[in-house]
Amino acid sequence: MLKAALIGNPNAGKTTLFNALTGARQRVANYPGTTVERKEGGFQALGEDVALIDLPGLYDLTPLSPDEEVVRVALVKERPDVIVQVLDASNLARGLYLTLELLTLETPLVLCLNMLDVAEAKGAHVDSGALSKLLGVPVVETIASKGVGMEALKRTTIKTAKEGGAPKAPRTTYGEPLDFALKTLQSTIEAAPSLESNFPASYLALKLLEGDELLLKAIQAGAGYAPLKAEVQAIRERIGQSTDMMLKQRRYEKASQIAKGVTLLRPKPAQETAGDKLDRLLLNPRVGIPAFLVMLFGVFALTFLLGNPLAEGIERTIGALGAWMIGALGTASPLLASFLTDGVLAGVGAVLTFLPQIAILFLALVAMEDSGAMARAAYLLEGWMSRLGLHGKSVIPMVLGFGCAVPAIMATRIIESRKERLITMFVMPLFSCSARFPIYVLIVAAFFPKPLQPLALFGVYMLGVLLAFLIAVLFKGAFDKEEEGFFLLEIPPYRMPSKKTLLFFTWQRVGQFLKRAGTVIFAFSVLMWAMSRFPSPPANELAAVPEGLRPAYRLGYSFTGRLAKGIEPILEPIGFDGRIGMALIGATLAREIFISQLGIAYALDAPEGASSSLADRLQKDYGPLTGVCLLLYFLIASPCIAASSVMAKESGSPTLAFLQVGFLFALGYAAVFVVYRIGLMLGA
Amino acid sequence: MHKLTDVQPGTSVILKEVLGGKRLQKRLIGHGLFEGRAFLVLERLGQGGPVLVEIEGSKLAVGRGIAEKILVQPEESPVGLIG
């Protein structure tokens, strides 16, 4: 089995390439002791198995944070047989800046010249043959989004790995006195085997002269460390304090030179490209910000218009399945029939109904990120965000938060200043995730007239956003004020998201949702069913109750019924009754369980043969005021254990995670209380 | 010399100095922004928003805080083609 590592700049198409190479064979884990995601996959060609690691995107190999250090460790300690670097052909100099560093690692290297179509559209033709000759490494042309060049890349990767040996690249020259200093340092390192470092001497020399602190720390245990450090210091003093910057700048200039040498530029067309025209319009905040909001609203409208009919289809299928089960088992084994229909189908089924809407929501989120729309939103909103104590890049985790808070909180890593990162995490629960989405849909469908439903749903989301911003402003002084905002963001060219990428990522998310429905939600549905079914009242007591009231009596007698009675004093002031209380208990473990729990309660409570939709039953039992209160409760107060644990881990402060849950619960409870009381006074 | 935040959109400039610390300078080099490099200022957002520049054919948004630390000189002759 050969080991290959995939590396490249952000936006060079690395993830798309990784997916195109490995298909569905992927595993996601974390690097030991960190929260950095480690994606692994594999492919086969020429009768060989290749294991491929996808490294986080970066611009150079000088880690400025422990997270970035992970990449270097993976490259040096794990010793892949070959490194594959993805280069954006339309942005070659920046990619080659990293290449020149990779060459010093003395590991076989394959360059993958990607996004040739984008470069051609910009009027640039890259001569891959010339590039290969100049650098002494194989170069493969690809368009990963269209799957072009994948077989050639696989074969070249395997061939290069098997040949082995350091790339035959000419040594990068930095000019004197830097070259002389590098050579001297390199021979010192080579003569000191006691250093016990895994780093090649040429790389170590370069990075030590660049003043790489993390690298110094990594090798300080070796015996040869002290004299080496002294020599580095002596050289740096002789050349001047800016040795590190000089090396990097010269390297970038070199990369830029190579890029120019192998790129044939057609004369720039008189007309600007369609993308530039669009940008002139959309990068104007007065047009761009409303356009972004319209786009978000469009997404929510789409989930309703397209998702609802599909959801109804699923609901009908589940209903039919339930009826069939009762018919087949009802008389032979009433308990088993109740378990399957009232427990499993009512619980898991109620959640599965929302599968189409969730798929559409994720599809839209992936499309927004892949098309370059999200980066533009971050650019446009940075000014406002920084005044709120947030960061332009906060927009990206926030929009992801509409999907799920867990990846969203993890995505806050792109925010480089800690203060803004913490605030973004803190307000994240107010960006309603897809688990709350079905709850909103249910309540909105039950209590709002049809034409108003999309608007009501959008309103809930916007209220959450507004509250998040308010809280950010209020709390911005409470977080440490160490550094100023640090905002540097590349705006990629517009890209039509490829069908393959869209389907792949959407399927990944939908798969996670299905897995959750099959495991956590299934388990809790069964538990809730059992708690709501047992203990049964004695037969003689039940016989005394009139026929029609028996299901309700049975439920009240059960464990859940008693528990709900117990918490009624807390819920009564905000207008929630025992049945909602039962569902809220379930929802603290996973919000989707609110629906399944309601579904179960109603199924067990139903007179024989009655079957109407959950929304209809809710509408019959509660008024619109309760609906609004429920929306508010789920928007603000409802905690999520998964999100809180990620929050504790990512912020490095469990206290902050506890504070967040407590604060939001108190705020939500107070808000619902006020709205409920005012509603009662107004006679709603 | 001018701060990047004071340059009119549409101006081609040459970077003269970065006032920030080494960390900032290192990050900027990775995007091709260091002494002597030419780039085009595309847009400047109000409300404390970022400055949009084009360098070697790609667009980069530079936050207000950083842009204030970048000193530039307008180029004498307009550059027809960057990158």
Interface residues (C-beta under 8 A of the other chain):
Chain A: Y59 D60 T62 L64 S90 N91 A93 R94 Y97 K122 A124 G211 D244 M245 K248 Q249 Y252 S256 A259 L265 K268 D279 L283 P285 A378 Y379 L380 E382 G383 W384 S386 R387 G392 E484 G485 F486 F487 L488 L489 E490 I491 P492 P493
Chain B: K22 R23 L24 Q25 K26 R27 L28 I29 G30 H31 G32 F34 E35 E43 L45 G46 Q47 G48 G49 P50 L52 E56 G57 S58 K59 L60 A61 V62 G63 R64 G65 I66 G80 L81 G83
